[in-house]
């Protein structure tokens, strides 16, 4: 039987709140040394060794003070700040707090059912002792909401996260970093459950707080505005989206180097919105639709130029630095490569769309430009893969690579088509296996 499940089966019993352990108490020393060793195992990712130590500490507390206690002040070093909790060096070692922390530990291990049980019990204790409006109660509520979201229980997750945000608002924390983090997550939940209007409202709240607290001369405000723009894009409000993205681009150019990858990504977003505008125009005015595609092509050309420069620069930097630095460089290169592949694939699709529009007007052109761009996309991936990057098997990179392959396969009919289709099937299988592996581990 899982020792944690045995622990939570204990019946309710409130302890005397006057019970406080002294650092000289042998029990305190046992708890402190046990948690320190558990922390060491956790840092080394020896989770099977860490887990029983956490559970043992909880058992000791419950046997000494009762399973419903939350009110003693035994401080030990326990940093299980998973899923975005604000960092702090010490956590009060109490039954309620310990259950919360063990819940975080289980989330790290992707044992979501055990994490849910921990959080639910911690929430019950904190509600009884601290009350419905306490921020510590709201913190556990938020973490439980995140676990439910990971389990696909979207509606239950949504309700909990909303309540945790309301408690922060009522407590005067409506401009805090924690508040913004939770609002961002709530917007993600809304998007997942196909509630774009609610997602937009949450993102407008975030942007308002950023504008008031930091102004527009801040990348935090830019990121909030960009998130809102992408939501507006998804619901077809293209002009508003384009205006916000243009403002984001202007601010980024004033704050960042001209070849920064964020500028490349911003240009890519703007190009996609412009392409959607072209799609809306093609039935009404094909000439205007082509003009919009030309604007998008210019944006994509600049995005590709910057992203390629970043990828090449980071590749050279990685050769010159030590192993630890090169891993960080590889992460940056991976992010830049995703933007590069997305931009190249989008440009390839743009050329296909442009060809079809010209054909509808009686103009016939070969797919040469589209084919060249898509082959460049594939070559960029192959270079990354053959270079032995630690992120060569990244799902994000392979998704973009697969999209390039599919677009290219729609253009060619020569002897290479069979080889291309075989590669498409191989990548599909790899992505499917990766998805199943992640699902089974959670």
C-alpha positions in Angstrom: 0.0 0.0 0.0 1.2 3.5 -0.8 2.5 5.0 2.5 1.0 8.3 1.6 -2.4 6.8 1.1 -2.1 5.1 4.4 -1.2 8.4 6.0 -4.3 10.3 4.7 -6.6 7.6 5.9 -6.2 8.8 9.5 -9.4 10.2 11.1 -9.8 13.9 12.0 -8.4 15.2 15.3 -7.5 18.7 16.2 -4.4 19.1 18.3 -3.6 21.6 21.1 -2.5 24.8 19.3 -0.1 25.6 22.1 2.2 22.7 21.1 5.4 24.2 19.7 8.6 22.4 19.2 11.9 23.8 20.2 15.0 23.4 18.1 16.5 21.5 21.1 13.7 18.9 21.0 14.8 15.5 19.6 11.6 15.5 17.5 12.5 18.8 15.8 16.0 17.4 15.1 14.5 14.3 13.5 12.2 16.3 11.3 14.9 18.8 10.3 17.5 16.1 9.4 14.9 14.0 7.6 13.7 16.9 5.5 17.3 18.0 4.7 18.1 14.5 3.5 14.9 14.4 1.5 15.8 17.7 -0.1 19.2 16.3 -1.1 17.6 13.3 -2.7 15.1 15.6 -4.5 17.8 17.8 -5.9 19.6 14.7 -7.2 16.2 13.5 -8.6 16.3 10.4 -6.4 12.6 10.7 -5.9 12.0 7.2 -4.6 14.4 7.9 -1.7 13.0 11.4 -1.0 9.3 10.4 -0.9 9.3 8.1 2.2 11.2 10.7 4.1 8.6 13.4 3.4 5.9 10.9 4.3 7.7 9.9 7.5 7.9 13.5 8.6 4.1 13.9 8.0 3.4 10.7 10.0 5.5 12.1 12.9 3.6 15.4 12.9 0.2 13.7 12.8 1.1 11.2 15.5 2.4 14.0 17.7 -0.2 16.8 17.1 -3.1 15.3 15.2 -3.8 15.1 11.4 -5.8 18.4 11.3 -3.2 20.6 12.9 -1.8 23.7 11.1 -0.8 26.0 13.9 2.7 25.2 15.1 5.8 27.0 13.9 8.5 24.4 13.2 10.7 25.8 10.5 12.8 23.5 8.4 14.4 23.9 5.0 11.9 22.6 2.4 12.0 24.1 -1.1 9.3 22.4 -3.1 8.3 25.6 -5.0 6.9 23.8 -8.1 4.5 25.2 -10.6 5.2 28.8 -10.0 4.9 29.3 -6.3 6.8 32.3 -5.0 10.2 31.2 -3.6 11.1 31.5 0.0 13.9 29.7 2.0 11.8 28.2 4.8 8.4 26.6 4.9 6.4 26.2 8.2 6.5 22.5 9.0 2.9 21.9 9.9 0.5 19.2 8.9 -1.4 21.5 6.5 1.7 23.1 5.0 3.4 19.7 4.8 0.5 18.2 2.9 0.7 21.2 0.5 4.5 20.7 0.0 4.2 16.9 -0.5 1.5 17.7 -3.0 4.0 19.8 -4.9 6.5 16.9 -4.7 4.0 14.6 -6.2 3.3 17.1 -9.0 7.1 17.0 -9.8 6.9 13.3 -10.0 3.7 13.5 -12.2 1.7 11.5 -9.6 -1.3 13.7 -10.0 -3.8 11.7 -8.1 -1.6 11.6 -5.0 -1.0 15.4 -5.5 -4.8 16.0 -5.7 -5.4 14.1 -2.4 -2.6 16.1 -0.7 -4.0 19.4 -1.8 -7.6 18.6 -1.0 -6.7 17.6 2.5 -4.5 20.6 3.0 -7.3 22.8 1.6 -9.7 21.4 4.1 -7.4 22.0 7.1 -6.5 25.6 6.0 -10.2 26.5 5.4 -11.0 25.3 8.9 -8.1 27.0 10.7 -7.3 30.0 8.5 -10.6 30.9 7.0 -12.0 31.2 3.5 -10.2 34.6 2.7 -6.7 33.7 3.8 -4.0 34.0 1.1 -2.4 30.7 2.2 -5.8 29.0 1.7 -5.9 30.6 -1.8 -2.5 29.3 -2.6 -3.4 25.7 -2.0 -6.7 26.3 -3.9 -4.7 27.5 -6.9 -2.3 24.6 -6.8 -5.2 22.1 -6.6 -6.7 23.9 -9.6 -3.5 23.4 -11.6 -3.5 19.7 -10.8 -7.1 19.3 -11.9 -6.2 21.2 -15.1 -3.4 18.7 -15.8 -5.8 15.9 -15.2 -8.2 17.4 -17.8 -10.8 18.5 -15.2 -11.1 21.9 -16.8 -14.3 23.2 -15.2 -13.3 22.3 -11.7 -9.9 23.8 -12.3 -11.5 27.0 -13.6 -13.7 27.4 -10.5 -10.8 27.0 -8.1 -8.4 29.3 -9.9 -11.2 32.0 -10.1 -11.7 31.8 -6.3 -8.0 32.0 -5.6 -7.8 35.1 -7.7 -10.9 36.7 -6.0 -9.3 36.1 -2.6 -6.2 38.0 -3.7 -8.3 40.9 -5.1 -10.3 41.1 -1.9 -7.1 41.1 0.1 -5.7 44.1 -1.8 -3.2 42.0 -3.9 -4.7 42.8 -7.3 -1.5 44.1 -8.7 0.9 41.5 -7.2 3.1 39.2 -9.2 1.2 36.2 -7.8 -2.1 37.7 -9.0 -0.7 38.2 -12.5 0.6 34.7 -12.6 -2.8 33.3 -11.7 -4.6 35.4 -14.1 -2.3 34.2 -16.9 -3.0 30.6 -16.0 -6.8 31.4 -15.9 -6.6 32.8 -19.4 -4.9 29.6 -20.4 -7.7 27.5 -18.9 -10.3 29.7 -20.7 -8.5 29.2 -24.0 -8.3 25.4 -23.4 -12.0 25.3 -22.8 -12.8 27.4 -25.8 -13.9 30.5 -23.9 -12.1 33.2 -25.9 -14.2 36.1 -24.5 -13.3 35.1 -21.0 -9.7 34.7 -22.0 -9.7 38.2 -23.5 -11.2 39.7 -20.3 -8.5 38.1 -18.2 -5.7 39.3 -20.5 -7.1 42.8 -20.6 -7.0 42.8 -16.8 -3.3 41.7 -17.0 -2.5 44.4 -19.5 -4.2 47.1 -17.4 -2.2 46.1 -14.3 1.0 46.2 -16.4 0.2 49.5 -17.9 -0.5 51.1 -14.5 2.4 49.5 -12.6 5.2 49.5 -15.3 4.0 51.5 -18.2 4.7 50.6 -21.9 8.5 51.0 -21.5 8.6 47.4 -20.2 8.9 44.0 -21.8 6.4 42.6 -19.2 3.8 45.0 -20.6 4.7 44.0 -24.2 4.3 40.3 -23.4 0.9 41.0 -21.9 -0.2 43.0 -24.9 1.1 40.3 -27.3 -0.9 37.6 -25.4 -4.0 39.7 -25.8 -3.2 40.3 -29.5 -3.0 36.6 -30.2 -6.3 36.0 -28.5 -7.9 38.7 -30.6 -6.3 37.1 -33.7 -7.9 33.8 -32.8 -11.4 35.3 -32.8 -11.0 37.2 -36.0 -10.5 40.8 -34.6 -7.5 41.3 -36.9 -7.2 45.0 -36.9 -7.0 45.3 -33.1 -4.5 42.4 -33.1 -2.3 44.1 -35.7 -2.4 47.4 -33.9 -1.3 45.8 -30.6 1.4 43.8 -32.3 2.8 46.9 -34.1 3.0 48.7 -30.7 4.7 45.7 -29.2 7.2 45.7 -32.1 7.9 49.4 -31.7 8.6 49.0 -28.0 10.8 46.0 -28.5 12.9 47.8 -31.1 13.4 50.6 -28.6 14.4 48.2 -25.7 16.2 45.3 -27.4 19.1 44.9 -29.9 17.8 44.9 -33.5 18.7 41.3 -34.0 16.9 40.0 -30.9 14.8 36.8 -31.3 11.8 38.5 -29.7 11.7 40.9 -32.6 11.8 38.0 -35.0 8.9 36.3 -33.2 6.9 39.6 -33.2 7.4 40.0 -37.0 6.1 36.4 -37.4 3.0 37.1 -35.4 2.3 40.2 -37.5 2.8 38.3 -40.7 0.3 35.7 -39.7 -2.3 38.3 -38.9 -1.6 40.0 -42.3 -2.1 36.6 -44.1 -5.4 36.2 -42.3 -6.4 39.6 -43.5 -5.4 38.6 -47.1 -7.6 35.5 -46.7 -10.6 37.6 -45.8 -10.0 39.8 -48.9 -9.4 37.2 -51.6 -13.1 36.7 -52.4 -13.7 40.4 -52.5 -10.6 41.9 -54.1 -7.8 39.5 -55.2 -5.4 42.3 -56.0 -5.7 43.7 -52.4 -5.4 40.2 -51.1 -2.1 39.8 -53.0 -0.9 43.2 -51.7 -1.5 42.0 -48.1 0.5 38.8 -48.9 3.4 41.0 -50.1 3.3 42.9 -46.8 3.4 39.6 -44.9 6.2 38.3 -47.1 8.3 41.4 -46.2 7.6 40.8 -42.5 8.6 37.1 -42.8 11.7 37.9 -44.7 12.9 40.1 -41.8 11.8 37.5 -39.3 13.8 34.8 -41.1 16.9 37.0 -41.4 17.0 37.8 -37.7 16.2 34.2 -36.6 18.9 32.7 -38.9 21.4 35.2 -37.5 20.6 34.3 -33.9 20.8 30.5 -34.7 24.1 30.9 -36.4 25.6 33.2 -33.7 24.5 30.8 -30.9 25.9 27.9 -32.8 29.3 29.6 -32.9 29.1 30.7 -29.3 28.3 27.1 -28.3 31.6 25.9 -29.8 33.6 28.4 -27.9 32.1 28.0 -24.4 32.3 25.3 -21.7 29.8 22.5 -21.4 27.6 24.2 -18.8 27.4 27.4 -20.9 26.8 25.5 -24.1 23.7 23.9 -22.6 22.2 27.3 -22.0 23.3 28.4 -25.5 21.6 25.3 -26.9 18.3 26.2 -25.1 18.5 29.7 -26.7 19.3 28.2 -30.1 16.4 25.8 -29.8 14.0 28.6 -29.2 15.5 30.6 -32.1 15.3 27.5 -34.4 11.6 27.1 -33.6 10.9 30.7 -34.7 13.1 30.2 -37.8 11.2 27.0 -38.8 7.9 28.6 -38.2 8.8 31.6 -40.3 10.1 29.5 -43.1 7.1 27.2 -43.1 4.7 30.2 -43.0 6.6 31.8 -45.9 6.3 28.6 -47.9 2.6 28.4 -47.2 2.3 32.1 -48.2 4.0 31.4 -51.6 1.5 28.5 -52.1 -1.4 30.8 -51.4 0.0 33.5 -53.6 0.4 31.0 -56.4 -3.3 30.0 -56.1 -4.4 33.6 -56.1 -2.4 34.4 -59.2 -3.7 31.3 -60.9 -7.3 32.4 -60.2 -6.4 35.6 -62.2 -5.1 33.6 -65.1 -1.4 34.0 -64.2 0.6 30.8 -64.0 3.8 30.6 -62.1 5.8 27.6 -60.9 6.0 26.7 -57.2 9.7 27.3 -57.3 9.9 29.9 -54.5 7.6 27.9 -52.2 9.6 24.8 -52.8 13.0 26.5 -52.2 11.8 28.1 -48.9 10.4 24.7 -47.6 13.6 22.9 -48.5 15.5 25.6 -46.6 13.2 24.9 -43.6 14.0 21.2 -43.9 17.8 21.8 -44.2 17.7 24.0 -41.1 16.2 21.2 -39.1 18.7 18.6 -40.5 21.6 20.8 -39.6 20.3 21.2 -36.1 19.7 17.4 -35.8 23.0 16.4 -37.3 24.8 18.8 -35.0 24.1 16.6 -32.0 22.0 19.2 -30.2 20.6 18.1 -26.9 17.2 19.4 -28.2 17.3 17.6 -31.5 14.4 15.4 -30.4 12.3 18.4 -29.2 8.6 18.0 -30.0 8.3 21.7 -30.7 11.0 21.5 -33.4 9.7 18.3 -34.9 6.1 19.7 -35.2 7.4 22.6 -37.4 9.6 20.2 -39.4 6.6 18.0 -40.0 4.6 20.9 -41.2 7.3 21.9 -43.7 7.4 18.3 -45.0 3.7 18.2 -45.5 3.6 21.5 -47.4 6.5 20.4 -49.6 4.8 17.0 -50.3 1.8 18.9 -51.7 4.1 20.6 -54.3 6.2 17.8 -55.8 5.3 14.7 -57.8 8.7 13.4 -58.8 10.6 10.4 -57.5 11.4 12.1 -54.2 7.8 12.1 -53.1 7.8 8.6 -51.8 10.9 9.3 -49.7 9.3 12.4 -48.4 6.1 10.6 -47.4 8.1 8.0 -45.6 9.9 10.7 -43.7 6.5 12.3 -42.8 5.3 8.9 -41.4 8.5 8.5 -39.4 8.2 11.9 -37.8 4.4 11.3 -37.1 5.3 8.1 -35.3 8.0 9.7 -33.2 5.7 12.5 -32.2 2.9 10.1 -31.3 5.3 8.0 -29.2 6.6 11.0 -27.4 3.0 12.2 -26.7 2.0 8.7 -25.3 5.2 8.6 -23.2 4.3 12.0 -21.6 0.7 11.0 -21.1 1.6 7.7 -19.4 4.2 9.4 -17.1 1.5 11.9 -15.9 
